[in-house]
Amino acid sequence: MDTSRRLAILVFSAVPAIVGGGIVYAIFGSLTPMWIYEALLLVTMGALVSR
């Protein structure tokens, strides 16, 4: 996988991080579930980029 594709995946993951983090925070009303969501998203994107 070339560098431009890896960067595109990371940029594409910014939208779910911002929007999804807001949705998770609105549902649970706490920062802890939001940080768990962000950590899972970070691990998933890291696995996709490292392939």
N, C-alpha and C positions, 0 to 999 in steps of 0.2 A: 504494500500500500504506500503510495507516495505521500509526500509531506502536505501537499495541498488538500488531498482527500482527508487526511487526519485532522487538519485544521478545520475543514468544513464540518466534520462530525462534531468537533468541539463547539463550534459556533452554533450548529443546529441544536445542540443539547442545552444551550443557554435559554431557549424559549421554554422548554419544559421545566427548567430550574426555576425561572421567575414565575411563570403562570402556575405551575404545579405546586410550588412552595406556597404561593398565596392561597390556593384552593385548600391545601392540607391545613394551613393555619386557620382558615375560615371555618373548616369543618370541626377541627379539634380545639381551637382556641388556645393553643399552647405552642411554644417554640420547640419543645422536645420532639413531637412527631414530625415537625417540619425539618428539623436537623437530621432525623433518621431518614426521611425521604431524600433529602439532599445527599446524604452519605451513600445511600443505595444507588442513586442516579450517578454519582461520581464513580463508584465502583464499576457500574455497568459501562459507562462511557470509557473508563480506563481499560476495561477488558476489550472493548471494540477497537480502541485506538491501538492497543498493543498487538493486535493480531496482524 
